[in-house]
Amino acid sequence: MENAAGRSPLLRHITLFAPAVLVAGAAWGLYVFAGGTPVFRAVALALVIGIITFTLRPVGTIPAVFGGLILAICPAFWAQTGGEGVYPLALYAAALVGVALLGAVVYWVTRSPAWTIGLVGAALMSAALVGQVIVVGGARSLRLTTIAAALIVYLLADMLRVSNPRPDSGLTPEQPRPERPLYLLGAFTFGVVNDPTIALFSPAIILGLLLARVKLSPLVWIAFGVAILFGAGRLIDVYIDANYWAFSAERAVREGLQAPVLIGDAWREAWAWFGLFRFLGDQFPPVGVVLGVIGLARLSRWYPPLGIVTLTIFGMYALFGLLYFGGDSAVLLIPLLMIQVLWITYALAALRDWLVKMTGVRGEWRGVRNTL
């Protein structure tokens, strides 16, 4: 961070979190006043935007803000707005009081902000899952799914940035803080309990832990293995039906099949690939797709660990999109859009650095220096 030594801790924290908070606040306002979204649903959606913006902060303040806003207004994400709230207001009020008390107790016992955030976050996600089962009969919460996906993307990017800094970033390689892998395990576990598509993150999580050279106890590795196997089992149970898996994709299209199942040979069909590219084109203008390709190319050259992990996430969700015949594919593929936005933001940062170099303008205006 620039001039970090000369700044007070409060100012450093404001500089660090302000872009994410401002973009999340702007997104919340858009969802409530322009999208007619219930207040608390808008909070959940804005939280996702804030997490993604915070994930992008190492590339610079301005690109991170643009990246967060791009995701906030893309059609697939906007489709989650509107509708009626599910839970009564009194339940939210009681939850807020409970969270405040829990946070105070945990901090008093541990004296650790990191563990306080982790344990309170785990309690919140557990309560959301229990409420989902009790109130709406076990149906998945798309908001919780999206939050879990955003947390996984952030934690993987953060661990890789700390453990594999760019040579010109001025950072020295460090072991990720010990609570980070536990946060990752928690986000992944809660995610697959709520929605099995989170299991698609499994290869990227394994790669991320290996590339970050995280030192985990055998017990934690076993816990990751159990969670991944559980997620894979749920994914197979929910989305793979033997009758449909062997069904002809060409026949399914001819008969207008629309069911939440995977068809095994759909990836061989050209129309499936065109459909996936059209989906991405519908979310971002053509320049956004081009910037995504540029961002992936730059990331693969300048920061290979994150390039490999994000490409793995993108590939897994793209494969799911090629095989899936359900009508809700746009919402299920939101993690695909998160990765696309990350690549777009990286391309914007690369263009910014090129302009600064060409014009000779000093770089202090950029806010956070690019460390990815």
C-alpha positions as CSV (number, residue, x, y, z in Angstrom):
1,M,0.0,0.0,0.0
2,E,1.4,3.4,-0.9
3,N,2.7,5.5,2.0
4,A,1.4,2.8,4.4
5,A,4.0,3.8,7.0
6,G,2.7,7.3,7.1
7,R,-0.9,6.5,7.6
8,S,-2.9,5.9,10.7
9,P,-4.4,2.4,11.1
10,L,-7.9,4.0,10.8
11,L,-7.0,5.7,7.5
12,R,-5.5,2.5,6.1
13,H,-8.7,0.6,6.9
14,I,-10.8,3.3,5.4
15,T,-8.7,3.3,2.2
16,L,-8.8,-0.5,2.1
17,F,-12.6,-1.0,2.6
18,A,-14.1,2.3,1.2
19,P,-14.3,1.3,-2.5
20,A,-16.1,-2.0,-1.7
21,V,-18.4,-0.3,0.8
22,L,-19.3,2.5,-1.7
23,V,-19.9,0.1,-4.6
24,A,-22.0,-2.2,-2.4
25,G,-24.0,0.8,-1.2
26,A,-24.6,2.0,-4.7
27,A,-25.7,-1.5,-5.8
28,W,-28.1,-1.7,-2.8
29,G,-29.7,1.6,-3.8
30,L,-30.1,0.5,-7.4
31,Y,-31.7,-2.8,-6.4
32,V,-34.1,-1.2,-3.9
33,F,-35.1,1.9,-5.8
34,A,-34.7,0.9,-9.4
35,G,-35.2,-2.9,-9.2
36,G,-38.0,-2.9,-6.6
37,T,-36.0,-5.4,-4.5
38,P,-37.0,-6.2,-0.9
39,V,-34.6,-4.4,1.4
40,F,-33.0,-7.5,3.0
41,R,-32.7,-9.3,-0.3
42,A,-30.9,-6.2,-1.7
43,V,-28.5,-6.4,1.3
44,A,-27.6,-9.9,0.3
45,L,-27.0,-9.0,-3.3
46,A,-25.1,-5.9,-2.4
47,L,-22.9,-8.0,-0.1
48,V,-21.8,-10.1,-3.1
49,I,-20.9,-7.0,-5.0
50,G,-18.9,-5.7,-2.0
51,I,-17.0,-9.0,-1.7
52,I,-16.1,-9.0,-5.4
53,T,-15.1,-5.4,-5.3
54,F,-12.9,-6.1,-2.3
55,T,-11.4,-9.1,-4.1
56,L,-10.4,-6.8,-7.0
57,R,-8.9,-4.1,-4.9
58,P,-5.2,-5.1,-5.4
59,V,-5.4,-4.1,-9.1
60,G,-6.3,-0.6,-8.1
61,T,-9.3,1.4,-6.8
62,I,-10.7,2.6,-10.1
63,P,-10.6,-0.8,-11.9
64,A,-12.1,-2.5,-8.8
65,V,-15.0,0.0,-8.7
66,F,-15.7,-0.6,-12.4
67,G,-15.5,-4.3,-12.0
68,G,-18.0,-4.3,-9.1
69,L,-20.5,-2.1,-10.9
70,I,-20.2,-4.2,-14.1
71,L,-21.2,-7.3,-12.1
72,A,-24.0,-5.4,-10.3
73,I,-25.8,-4.4,-13.4
74,C,-25.3,-7.4,-15.7
75,P,-28.6,-9.0,-16.6
76,A,-28.1,-12.4,-14.9
77,F,-27.3,-10.7,-11.6
78,W,-30.1,-8.2,-12.0
79,A,-32.5,-11.0,-12.5
80,Q,-32.3,-11.8,-8.8
81,T,-34.0,-8.5,-7.9
82,G,-37.8,-8.1,-7.3
83,G,-40.2,-10.4,-5.5
84,E,-41.5,-10.6,-2.0
85,G,-39.5,-11.1,1.2
86,V,-39.7,-14.6,2.8
87,Y,-38.9,-13.9,6.4
88,P,-40.8,-11.6,8.9
89,L,-39.1,-8.4,9.9
90,A,-39.1,-9.5,13.6
91,L,-36.9,-12.4,12.7
92,Y,-34.3,-10.1,11.1
93,A,-34.3,-7.9,14.2
94,A,-33.8,-10.9,16.5
95,A,-31.0,-12.2,14.2
96,L,-29.2,-8.8,14.3
97,V,-29.3,-8.7,18.1
98,G,-28.1,-12.3,18.3
99,V,-25.3,-11.6,15.9
100,A,-24.2,-8.5,17.9
101,L,-24.2,-10.5,21.2
102,L,-22.4,-13.5,19.6
103,G,-19.7,-11.2,18.1
104,A,-19.2,-9.5,21.5
105,V,-18.8,-12.8,23.3
106,V,-16.5,-14.3,20.7
107,Y,-14.2,-11.2,20.6
108,W,-14.2,-11.1,24.5
109,V,-13.0,-14.7,24.5
110,T,-10.6,-14.7,21.6
111,R,-9.5,-11.1,21.3
112,S,-9.1,-11.8,17.6
113,P,-11.0,-9.9,14.9
114,A,-10.3,-12.6,12.4
115,W,-11.8,-15.4,14.5
116,T,-14.7,-13.2,15.4
117,I,-15.5,-12.5,11.8
118,G,-15.1,-16.2,10.9
119,L,-17.2,-17.6,13.8
120,V,-20.0,-15.0,13.4
121,G,-20.0,-15.5,9.7
122,A,-20.3,-19.3,10.2
123,A,-23.2,-18.7,12.6
124,L,-25.0,-16.4,10.1
125,M,-24.7,-18.9,7.2
126,S,-25.8,-21.8,9.5
127,A,-28.8,-19.8,10.6
128,A,-29.6,-18.9,7.0
129,L,-29.5,-22.6,6.0
130,V,-31.7,-23.7,8.9
131,G,-34.2,-20.9,8.1
132,Q,-34.2,-22.0,4.5
133,V,-35.1,-25.5,5.5
134,I,-37.7,-24.5,8.0
135,V,-39.4,-21.7,6.2
136,V,-39.3,-22.7,2.5
137,G,-39.0,-26.4,2.8
138,G,-35.4,-26.9,1.9
139,A,-35.4,-25.0,-1.4
140,R,-32.0,-23.5,-2.1
141,S,-31.3,-19.8,-1.6
142,L,-29.8,-18.3,-4.7
143,R,-28.5,-15.4,-2.6
144,L,-26.7,-17.7,-0.2
145,T,-25.3,-19.6,-3.1
146,T,-23.9,-16.4,-4.7
147,I,-22.5,-15.2,-1.4
148,A,-20.7,-18.5,-0.9
149,A,-19.3,-18.3,-4.4
150,A,-18.1,-14.8,-3.9
151,L,-16.4,-15.7,-0.6
152,I,-14.6,-18.7,-2.3
153,V,-13.3,-16.5,-5.1
154,Y,-12.1,-13.9,-2.6
155,L,-10.4,-16.4,-0.3
156,L,-8.6,-18.2,-3.2
157,A,-7.4,-14.9,-4.7
158,D,-6.2,-13.6,-1.3
159,M,-4.3,-16.7,-0.4
160,L,-2.6,-16.8,-3.8
161,R,-1.7,-13.1,-3.6
162,V,0.0,-13.5,-0.2
163,S,1.8,-16.7,-1.0
164,N,2.8,-16.0,-4.6
165,P,3.3,-12.2,-4.9
166,R,4.5,-10.8,-8.2
167,P,8.2,-10.1,-8.2
168,D,7.6,-6.4,-8.9
169,S,4.8,-6.0,-6.3
170,G,7.2,-5.2,-3.5
171,L,5.7,-8.0,-1.4
172,T,7.5,-11.0,0.1
173,P,6.0,-14.5,0.0
174,E,4.2,-15.5,3.1
175,Q,2.1,-18.3,4.4
176,P,-1.7,-17.4,4.3
177,R,-3.1,-16.6,7.7
178,P,-4.2,-19.9,9.4
179,E,-7.8,-18.9,9.5
180,R,-8.1,-18.4,5.7
181,P,-8.2,-22.1,4.8
182,L,-10.8,-22.7,7.5
183,Y,-12.9,-19.8,6.1
184,L,-12.6,-21.4,2.7
185,L,-13.7,-24.8,4.1
186,G,-16.6,-23.2,5.9
187,A,-17.8,-21.2,2.8
188,F,-17.5,-24.3,0.6
189,T,-19.3,-26.6,3.0
190,F,-22.2,-24.2,3.6
191,G,-22.4,-23.6,-0.1
192,V,-22.7,-27.2,-1.1
193,V,-25.3,-27.9,1.7
194,N,-27.4,-25.1,0.2
195,D,-26.7,-25.7,-3.5
196,P,-24.7,-28.6,-5.0
197,T,-23.4,-26.4,-7.9
198,I,-20.8,-25.0,-5.5
199,A,-19.1,-28.4,-5.8
200,L,-17.9,-27.1,-9.2
201,F,-15.3,-25.1,-7.2
202,S,-13.7,-28.3,-6.0
203,P,-10.8,-28.6,-8.5
204,A,-10.0,-24.9,-8.1
205,I,-9.9,-25.2,-4.3
206,I,-7.5,-28.1,-4.5
207,L,-5.3,-26.3,-7.0
208,G,-5.4,-23.1,-4.9
209,L,-4.4,-24.8,-1.7
210,L,-1.5,-26.6,-3.5
211,L,-0.3,-23.4,-5.4
212,A,-0.5,-21.4,-2.2
213,R,1.6,-24.0,-0.4
214,V,-0.8,-23.9,2.5
215,K,0.3,-26.0,5.5
216,L,-2.7,-27.8,6.7
217,S,-3.0,-30.5,9.4
218,P,-4.1,-34.0,8.2
219,L,-7.4,-33.4,9.9
220,V,-8.2,-30.3,7.9
221,W,-7.2,-32.1,4.6
222,I,-9.6,-34.9,5.6
223,A,-12.3,-32.3,6.3
224,F,-11.8,-30.8,2.8
225,G,-11.9,-34.2,1.3
226,V,-15.2,-35.1,3.0
227,A,-16.7,-31.8,2.0
228,I,-15.7,-32.2,-1.6
229,L,-17.0,-35.8,-1.8
230,F,-20.2,-34.7,-0.2
231,G,-20.6,-31.9,-2.7
232,A,-19.8,-34.2,-5.6
233,G,-22.4,-36.7,-4.4
234,R,-25.0,-33.9,-4.1
235,L,-24.2,-32.6,-7.5
236,I,-24.7,-36.1,-9.0
237,D,-27.8,-36.8,-7.0
238,V,-29.6,-33.5,-7.9
239,Y,-28.5,-32.9,-11.5
240,I,-27.6,-36.3,-13.0
241,D,-30.5,-38.6,-14.0
242,A,-29.5,-41.8,-15.7
243,N,-32.4,-41.5,-18.2
244,Y,-31.5,-38.0,-19.2
245,W,-27.7,-38.3,-19.0
246,A,-27.8,-40.8,-21.9
247,F,-30.5,-38.8,-23.7
248,S,-29.5,-37.4,-27.1
249,A,-28.9,-33.6,-26.8
250,E,-30.0,-33.1,-30.4
251,R,-33.3,-34.9,-29.6
252,A,-33.7,-32.9,-26.4
253,V,-33.4,-29.6,-28.3
254,R,-35.8,-30.9,-31.0
255,E,-38.4,-31.7,-28.4
256,G,-37.9,-28.5,-26.5
257,L,-36.8,-30.2,-23.3
258,Q,-36.3,-27.9,-20.3
259,A,-35.5,-29.8,-17.1
260,P,-32.9,-29.3,-14.3
261,V,-30.7,-32.1,-15.5
262,L,-27.4,-32.7,-17.3
263,I,-27.2,-34.4,-20.7
264,G,-23.8,-36.1,-21.3
265,D,-23.2,-35.4,-25.0
266,A,-24.4,-31.8,-25.1
267,W,-20.8,-30.5,-25.0
268,R,-20.2,-32.0,-28.5
269,E,-22.9,-29.8,-30.1
270,A,-21.9,-26.6,-31.8
271,W,-25.2,-24.9,-30.7
272,A,-24.3,-25.5,-27.0
273,W,-21.0,-23.6,-27.4
274,F,-22.8,-20.8,-29.3
275,G,-25.4,-20.7,-26.6
276,L,-22.7,-20.3,-23.9
277,F,-20.9,-17.5,-25.9
278,R,-24.3,-15.8,-26.5
279,F,-25.0,-16.0,-22.7
280,L,-21.7,-14.2,-22.0
281,G,-22.4,-11.7,-24.8
282,D,-25.8,-10.9,-23.3
283,Q,-24.2,-10.1,-20.0
284,F,-21.4,-7.8,-21.3
285,P,-21.1,-5.7,-24.4
286,P,-18.6,-7.1,-27.0
287,V,-15.9,-4.9,-25.6
288,G,-16.4,-6.6,-22.3
289,V,-15.9,-10.1,-23.8
290,V,-12.7,-8.8,-25.6
291,L,-11.4,-7.3,-22.4
292,G,-12.1,-10.6,-20.6
293,V,-9.9,-12.4,-23.1
294,I,-7.2,-9.7,-22.7
295,G,-7.4,-9.9,-18.9
296,L,-7.0,-13.7,-18.9
297,A,-4.0,-13.5,-21.3
298,R,-2.3,-10.8,-19.1
299,L,-3.2,-12.7,-15.9
300,S,-1.7,-15.9,-17.3
301,R,1.5,-14.2,-18.1
302,W,1.9,-11.8,-15.1
303,Y,0.3,-13.9,-12.4
304,P,0.0,-17.6,-13.4
305,P,-1.3,-19.0,-10.1
306,L,-4.4,-16.9,-10.1
307,G,-4.8,-17.3,-13.9
308,I,-4.8,-21.1,-13.5
309,V,-7.3,-21.1,-10.6
310,T,-9.7,-18.7,-12.2
311,L,-9.5,-20.5,-15.5
312,T,-10.3,-23.8,-13.7
313,I,-13.4,-22.2,-12.1
314,F,-14.5,-20.7,-15.4
315,G,-14.0,-24.1,-17.2
316,M,-16.0,-26.1,-14.6
317,Y,-18.9,-23.7,-14.8
318,A,-18.7,-23.5,-18.5
319,L,-18.9,-27.3,-18.8
320,F,-21.9,-27.3,-16.5
321,G,-23.5,-24.6,-18.7
322,L,-22.9,-26.7,-21.8
323,L,-24.6,-29.8,-20.3
324,Y,-27.4,-28.2,-18.3
325,F,-30.9,-28.0,-19.7
326,G,-32.7,-26.2,-16.9
327,G,-34.4,-22.8,-17.3
328,D,-32.5,-21.3,-14.4
329,S,-29.0,-21.6,-15.9
330,A,-28.4,-17.9,-16.1
331,V,-28.5,-17.6,-12.3
332,L,-26.6,-20.8,-11.7
333,L,-23.8,-19.5,-13.9
334,I,-23.2,-16.3,-11.9
335,P,-19.8,-17.6,-10.7
336,L,-18.8,-17.7,-14.4
337,L,-19.6,-14.0,-14.5
338,M,-17.6,-13.3,-11.4
339,I,-14.5,-14.7,-13.1
340,Q,-15.2,-12.8,-16.3
341,V,-15.5,-9.6,-14.3
342,L,-12.2,-10.4,-12.6
343,W,-10.5,-10.8,-16.0
344,I,-12.2,-7.6,-17.4
345,T,-10.9,-5.7,-14.3
346,Y,-7.4,-7.0,-14.8
347,A,-7.5,-5.9,-18.4
348,L,-8.6,-2.4,-17.4
349,A,-5.7,-2.3,-14.9
350,A,-3.3,-3.4,-17.6
351,L,-4.6,-0.6,-19.9
352,R,-4.3,1.9,-17.1
353,D,-0.7,0.9,-16.4
354,W,0.1,1.1,-20.1
355,L,-1.4,4.6,-20.3
356,V,0.5,5.8,-17.2
357,K,3.7,4.4,-18.7
358,M,3.1,6.0,-22.1
359,T,2.1,9.4,-20.8
360,G,4.6,9.6,-17.9
361,V,1.8,10.5,-15.5
362,R,2.6,9.8,-11.9
363,G,0.7,6.7,-10.5
364,E,-0.4,8.0,-7.0
365,W,-4.0,8.7,-8.4
366,R,-4.5,5.0,-8.8
367,G,-5.2,4.4,-5.1
368,V,-4.1,0.8,-4.3
369,R,-1.1,-0.2,-6.3
370,N,-1.5,-3.3,-8.6
371,T,-0.1,-6.3,-6.7
372,L,-1.7,-9.0,-8.8
